[in-house]
Amino acid sequence: MERRIFHGNITPTDVAQALLAEFNRGNLRTQMFGESDNLIVQISTRQGSMSGGQTALTINIQQVEDGIMLQIGKRQWLGTAASLGQTAFAVLRNPFNLIGRLDDIAQDVENLSLTEKVLQVVGNVARATNASQQLSDRLNRLTCEFCGTANPVGEPNCVACGAPLGNAQPTTCSQCGFVVSREETKCPNCGNML
């Protein structure tokens, strides 16, 4: 499961509506379930589609503190693989069969890149709402261990009690947007080296 976090003024509804608009056409069918703070979008091949194999992808969009968390499930690609295998077998028997299977190949290639297209749509929504995978100003605070006061980024000492804050200011993973401490060398969410 792939997980991305976007910080800022972005809601699950913004992302779900964009996914519905982008993928509910052609051979693909899109459905949305859930509440406004936790939505599930399913993208699948329409029943009885004339070209390509069957595929399905589930995206969970959840409201988190100051943004959204996007979880993309494992794509069901067995139907696409079977369709590509059928095309390969038909071409081996008779190379002219390739001409009749061009629509199937094009649809299968599109199905294989579905996750990347979903991430592209979500990235466009994030840019439109000024959200990003970087910490927002609201989250970019450090609570003093001694008195509990929230301190802005870069403050060497607590603004209330003067206790040293050190280099413990939080940051995010550049790959997935997960909030990590400065001491971590590897993101606990995606495994990216920081």
Secondary structure, 3 states (H helix, E strand, C coil): CEEEEEECCCCHHHHHHHHHHHHCCCCEEEEEEEECCEEEEEEEECCCCCCCCCCEEEEEEEEECCEEEEEECCCECHHHHHHHHHHHHHHHHCCCHHHHCHHHHHHHHHHHCHHHHHHHHHHHHHHHCCCECCCCCCCCEEECCCCCCEEECCCCECCCCCCECCCCCCEECCCCCCEECCCCCECCCCCCEC
